[in-house]
Amino acid sequence: MGKNRLRDEMYRNERCLCVYVYTGITSRCLSLMQAYYLVRKYHINNLIIIWRLEECCNIRYEEVFDEKQFADINTVVLTHGFFPPKWGKGLKKSLQQLDVRELMRCVKEWVRYCVWKLRNRQAQRVMSYFQEQGSYVKYHPPKEIGWSGEAYQDWIERCWKRVSGYLEAETNCLADVYAGMMASQNRTAPVDHGSLLFQRKYHQKAEELIAGGSWVGVHVRRTDHSGCIRESPLYLFKEKMKEIKEQDGNVKFFLATDDPAVEEELCKEFQGCIVTYREKVWGRDSRSGMESAIVDCLCLAACDRILGSYGSVFSLFSAMYGGKELISCKK
């Protein structure tokens, strides 16, 4: 996993599939599962993963997955993107004030900056090659199409037809994907969800939280998804949770949410039967925050069923990964 160095001839002269993954962590997981399924289906030995670091997913690939992931194929991982360095007082002021600690921090930032520049060049070289070859398929829809509706679905279908056409013709391509690359009608059934191997430490946390008894996962997404806010209001979750509680007085709920106010409100209303990840770091712009999101996801996957937010890939992936029923709380 990511241990193999990128060779130019790999994507120029050898059969390979290249995927550029970005946006949220579970959207990337969906894309990676499908990429692995496709390289196996089409007998491709090389998978190049370009993993974007960004504000909504500030964690590296190797910090998420076990090194044995995709061990039966040649996998190369390139990191693309990074946050600009925070210079603080700056090198000059540190020298003037003989602030050794700040000086060392500035030097470290400069070194990191140079390293990331070099790594970005490597990933950019791969993307530029496929753009020049005309086999760069970008799933991100144009602004005039938007992220929903019939035109959006048609755009995704056309992208998938291009990718599947390249695969059938044994032509190398790069799929620039944000939440899977396969058409909606066949994107989940044949995919091995167990092909993704999260690091053991995340599973251990989930096992500590979800242990014994009857569990229902509750995922309430709020801060960054207008569709979830509009179509899955909080009162629908409350109604469903009360209904489940009446049917099974011993049931426990694991709550995963990106909104502290929602967590406070539900914990107060369902006092004694809600469990949350108490060590959670809020937000996705830090490694700790992303690690918390992974634990939340695995806890949901370990529950017997999941009450999910409409249109959220986080809800969908958690149910898929755990092989559990997803009940969408939709108006």
C-alpha positions as CSV (number, residue, x, y, z in Angstrom):
1,M,0.0,0.0,0.0
2,G,1.7,3.1,-1.2
3,K,5.1,1.6,-0.7
4,N,5.7,1.2,-4.5
5,R,7.4,4.2,-6.2
6,L,5.8,5.7,-9.2
7,R,7.5,4.9,-12.5
8,D,6.7,6.9,-15.6
9,E,6.4,3.8,-17.7
10,M,3.8,2.4,-15.3
11,Y,1.0,4.7,-16.5
12,R,2.5,5.3,-20.0
13,N,3.3,1.7,-21.0
14,E,1.7,-0.7,-18.4
15,R,-2.0,-1.3,-17.9
16,C,-3.3,0.8,-15.0
17,L,-6.3,2.6,-13.6
18,C,-5.7,6.0,-12.0
19,V,-8.2,7.6,-9.6
20,Y,-8.1,11.1,-8.1
21,V,-10.2,11.1,-5.0
22,Y,-11.4,14.1,-3.0
23,T,-14.2,15.5,-0.8
24,G,-15.3,13.6,2.3
25,I,-13.7,10.5,3.7
26,T,-16.6,8.1,3.0
27,S,-17.0,9.4,-0.5
28,R,-13.4,8.5,-1.1
29,C,-14.0,5.1,0.4
30,L,-16.8,4.5,-2.0
31,S,-14.6,5.5,-4.9
32,L,-11.7,3.3,-3.7
33,M,-13.9,0.2,-3.2
34,Q,-15.2,0.6,-6.8
35,A,-11.7,1.2,-8.2
36,Y,-10.4,-2.0,-6.6
37,Y,-13.4,-3.9,-7.9
38,L,-12.7,-2.6,-11.4
39,V,-9.0,-3.4,-11.5
40,R,-9.8,-6.9,-10.4
41,K,-12.7,-7.3,-12.9
42,Y,-10.5,-6.1,-15.8
43,H,-7.4,-7.9,-14.7
44,I,-5.4,-4.7,-14.2
45,N,-2.3,-5.0,-12.0
46,N,-1.6,-1.3,-11.3
47,L,-3.8,1.1,-9.3
48,I,-2.6,4.7,-8.9
49,I,-4.5,6.6,-6.2
50,I,-4.1,10.4,-6.1
51,W,-5.3,11.4,-2.6
52,R,-6.2,15.1,-2.1
53,L,-5.5,16.8,1.2
54,E,-8.1,19.5,1.7
55,E,-10.1,21.3,4.4
56,C,-12.9,18.7,4.4
57,C,-10.5,15.8,4.6
58,N,-7.2,16.7,6.2
59,I,-5.7,13.3,6.7
60,R,-3.3,11.2,4.6
61,Y,-4.3,7.9,3.0
62,E,-1.7,6.0,5.0
63,E,-3.1,7.4,8.3
64,V,-6.5,5.9,7.5
65,F,-5.9,2.5,6.0
66,D,-4.0,-0.7,6.9
67,E,-0.9,-1.3,4.9
68,K,-2.3,-4.7,3.8
69,Q,-5.1,-3.0,1.9
70,F,-5.2,-4.0,-1.8
71,A,-2.1,-6.1,-1.2
72,D,-2.8,-8.4,-4.2
73,I,-2.2,-5.5,-6.7
74,N,0.5,-3.0,-7.3
75,T,-0.9,0.1,-5.5
76,V,0.8,3.6,-5.7
77,V,-0.5,6.4,-3.5
78,L,0.3,10.0,-4.4
79,T,-0.7,12.9,-2.1
80,H,-2.0,16.1,-3.8
81,G,-2.7,19.4,-2.2
82,F,-1.8,20.7,1.3
83,F,-2.5,23.6,3.5
84,P,-0.3,26.6,3.2
85,P,2.4,26.9,6.0
86,K,1.8,29.1,9.0
87,W,4.9,31.2,9.2
88,G,4.2,32.8,12.6
89,K,6.8,35.5,13.4
90,G,8.8,34.5,10.4
91,L,12.4,33.5,9.9
92,K,13.9,37.0,10.0
93,K,12.2,38.0,13.3
94,S,13.2,34.7,14.9
95,L,16.8,35.3,14.1
96,Q,16.6,38.9,15.4
97,Q,15.0,37.8,18.6
98,L,17.1,34.6,19.0
99,D,13.8,32.6,19.4
100,V,15.2,29.1,18.8
101,R,11.9,27.4,19.2
102,E,10.1,29.6,16.7
103,L,13.1,29.4,14.4
104,M,13.0,25.6,14.3
105,R,9.3,25.7,13.7
106,C,9.7,28.0,10.7
107,V,12.5,25.9,9.3
108,K,10.3,22.8,9.7
109,E,7.5,24.6,7.9
110,W,9.8,25.5,5.0
111,V,11.0,21.9,4.7
112,R,7.4,20.6,4.7
113,Y,6.5,23.2,2.1
114,C,9.3,22.0,-0.2
115,V,8.5,18.4,0.3
116,W,4.8,18.9,-0.5
117,K,5.7,21.0,-3.6
118,L,7.7,18.0,-4.9
119,R,4.9,15.5,-4.2
120,N,2.3,17.7,-5.8
121,R,4.5,17.9,-8.9
122,Q,4.5,14.1,-9.1
123,A,0.7,13.9,-8.9
124,Q,0.3,16.8,-11.2
125,R,2.5,15.1,-13.8
126,V,0.2,12.1,-13.8
127,M,-2.9,14.2,-14.2
128,S,-1.3,16.3,-17.0
129,Y,-0.4,13.1,-18.9
130,F,-4.0,11.8,-18.9
131,Q,-5.3,15.3,-19.8
132,E,-3.0,15.3,-22.8
133,Q,-4.0,11.8,-23.8
134,G,-7.7,12.8,-23.6
135,S,-8.5,10.0,-21.2
136,Y,-9.1,12.2,-18.1
137,V,-12.7,11.8,-16.9
138,K,-13.9,14.5,-14.5
139,Y,-17.1,13.6,-12.6
140,H,-17.4,17.0,-11.0
141,P,-20.4,18.5,-12.9
142,P,-20.2,22.0,-14.5
143,K,-21.8,24.8,-12.5
144,E,-24.7,25.1,-15.0
145,I,-25.7,21.4,-14.3
146,G,-25.4,21.5,-10.5
147,W,-25.5,18.6,-8.1
148,S,-29.0,17.2,-8.5
149,G,-31.7,16.6,-11.0
150,E,-31.9,14.7,-14.3
151,A,-29.1,16.7,-16.0
152,Y,-26.8,15.8,-13.1
153,Q,-27.7,12.1,-13.4
154,D,-27.1,12.2,-17.1
155,W,-23.6,13.7,-16.6
156,I,-22.6,11.0,-14.1
157,E,-23.9,8.3,-16.5
158,R,-21.9,9.7,-19.4
159,C,-18.8,9.8,-17.2
160,W,-19.2,6.2,-16.3
161,K,-19.7,5.2,-19.9
162,R,-16.4,6.9,-20.8
163,V,-14.5,5.1,-18.0
164,S,-16.1,1.7,-18.7
165,G,-15.3,2.2,-22.4
166,Y,-11.7,2.8,-21.7
167,L,-11.6,-0.2,-19.4
168,E,-13.2,-2.4,-22.1
169,A,-10.7,-1.1,-24.7
170,E,-7.7,-1.7,-22.4
171,T,-6.9,2.0,-22.5
172,N,-5.4,3.6,-19.4
173,C,-7.5,6.5,-17.9
174,L,-7.8,8.7,-14.9
175,A,-11.2,9.0,-13.1
176,D,-11.5,12.3,-11.2
177,V,-14.2,11.2,-8.7
178,Y,-15.8,12.5,-5.6
179,A,-18.3,9.7,-4.6
180,G,-17.8,6.6,-6.7
181,M,-17.4,6.2,-10.5
182,M,-19.9,3.4,-11.4
183,A,-23.4,4.0,-12.6
184,S,-26.0,4.1,-9.8
185,Q,-27.8,0.9,-10.9
186,N,-24.7,-1.3,-10.6
187,R,-22.3,0.6,-8.3
188,T,-22.9,-1.3,-5.1
189,A,-24.0,-4.9,-5.7
190,P,-20.7,-6.5,-7.0
191,V,-18.3,-4.4,-4.9
192,D,-16.5,-6.1,-2.0
193,H,-17.0,-3.7,0.9
194,G,-14.6,-5.7,3.0
195,S,-11.7,-4.7,0.6
196,L,-11.2,-1.6,2.6
197,L,-9.1,-2.2,5.7
198,F,-9.1,0.6,8.2
199,Q,-6.3,0.7,10.7
200,R,-6.9,-1.5,13.7
201,K,-7.0,1.4,16.2
202,Y,-10.2,2.7,14.7
203,H,-11.9,-0.7,15.0
204,Q,-10.7,-1.0,18.6
205,K,-12.4,2.3,19.5
206,A,-15.6,1.2,17.8
207,E,-15.6,-2.1,19.6
208,E,-15.2,-0.4,23.0
209,L,-18.3,1.8,22.3
210,I,-20.6,-0.8,20.6
211,A,-20.6,-3.9,22.8
212,G,-23.5,-6.3,23.5
213,G,-27.2,-5.7,23.3
214,S,-29.5,-4.1,20.7
215,W,-28.0,-1.1,18.8
216,V,-29.4,1.5,16.4
217,G,-27.1,3.9,14.7
218,V,-28.3,7.5,14.2
219,H,-26.5,9.8,11.8
220,V,-27.7,13.4,11.7
221,R,-25.8,15.5,9.2
222,R,-26.2,19.2,9.5
223,T,-23.3,21.6,8.9
224,D,-22.4,21.1,5.3
225,H,-25.2,19.4,3.4
226,S,-28.3,21.5,2.5
227,G,-30.2,18.4,1.2
228,C,-29.8,16.7,4.6
229,I,-30.9,19.8,6.5
230,R,-33.9,20.3,4.2
231,E,-35.1,16.7,3.8
232,S,-34.1,15.2,7.1
233,P,-35.2,17.5,9.9
234,L,-34.4,16.6,13.5
235,Y,-38.0,15.9,14.4
236,L,-38.1,12.9,12.1
237,F,-35.2,11.3,13.9
238,K,-36.8,11.9,17.2
239,E,-40.1,10.3,16.1
240,K,-38.3,7.2,14.7
241,M,-36.2,6.9,17.8
242,K,-39.2,7.1,20.1
243,E,-41.0,4.5,18.0
244,I,-38.0,2.1,18.2
245,K,-37.7,2.7,22.0
246,E,-41.3,1.8,22.5
247,Q,-40.7,-1.5,20.6
248,D,-37.5,-2.3,22.5
249,G,-37.0,-0.7,25.9
250,N,-33.4,-2.0,26.1
251,V,-32.3,-0.5,22.8
252,K,-29.3,1.8,22.7
253,F,-28.6,4.5,20.1
254,F,-25.2,5.4,18.8
255,L,-25.3,9.0,17.7
256,A,-23.0,10.4,15.0
257,T,-23.4,14.0,14.1
258,D,-21.4,17.0,12.9
259,D,-23.4,19.5,15.1
260,P,-22.7,19.7,18.8
261,A,-26.1,21.4,19.4
262,V,-27.8,18.3,17.9
263,E,-25.8,16.0,20.1
264,E,-26.7,18.0,23.2
265,E,-30.4,18.1,22.3
266,L,-30.8,14.4,21.6
267,C,-28.7,13.3,24.6
268,K,-31.0,15.4,26.8
269,E,-34.2,14.1,25.3
270,F,-33.0,10.4,25.2
271,Q,-31.0,10.5,28.4
272,G,-29.5,7.2,29.4
273,C,-29.9,5.4,26.0
274,I,-27.6,7.4,23.7
275,V,-23.9,6.7,23.3
276,T,-21.5,9.1,21.6
277,Y,-17.8,9.1,20.9
278,R,-16.9,11.3,23.9
279,E,-13.3,11.9,22.7
280,K,-14.5,13.3,19.4
281,V,-12.7,16.3,17.9
282,W,-15.2,18.4,15.9
283,G,-14.5,19.5,12.4
284,R,-12.7,17.9,9.4
285,D,-9.8,20.2,8.9
286,S,-7.5,18.4,11.3
287,R,-6.2,14.8,11.5
288,S,-7.9,14.3,14.9
289,G,-11.2,15.5,13.5
290,M,-10.9,13.0,10.6
291,E,-10.0,10.2,13.0
292,S,-13.1,10.9,15.0
293,A,-15.2,10.7,11.8
294,I,-13.8,7.3,11.0
295,V,-14.6,6.0,14.5
296,D,-18.2,7.4,14.1
297,C,-18.5,5.6,10.8
298,L,-17.3,2.3,12.2
299,C,-19.6,2.6,15.2
300,L,-22.6,3.1,12.9
301,A,-21.5,0.1,10.8
302,A,-21.4,-2.0,13.9
303,C,-25.0,-1.2,14.9
304,D,-28.0,-3.5,13.9
305,R,-29.5,-0.8,11.6
306,I,-29.0,2.8,10.9
307,L,-31.2,5.9,10.8
308,G,-29.5,8.0,8.2
309,S,-29.7,11.5,6.7
310,Y,-31.2,11.6,3.2
311,G,-28.6,12.0,0.5
312,S,-25.6,11.6,2.8
313,V,-22.8,9.3,1.6
314,F,-21.7,9.0,5.2
315,S,-24.9,7.3,6.1
316,L,-24.9,5.2,2.9
317,F,-21.3,4.0,3.3
318,S,-21.7,3.1,7.0
319,A,-24.6,0.9,6.1
320,M,-22.8,-0.7,3.1
321,Y,-19.6,-1.3,5.1
322,G,-21.5,-3.0,7.9
323,G,-23.9,-4.8,5.7
324,K,-26.8,-3.2,7.7
325,E,-30.2,-1.8,6.8
326,L,-30.3,1.9,6.2
327,I,-33.5,3.7,7.1
328,S,-33.5,7.2,5.5
329,C,-35.2,9.8,7.6
330,K,-36.9,11.8,4.8
331,K,-39.9,14.0,4.7
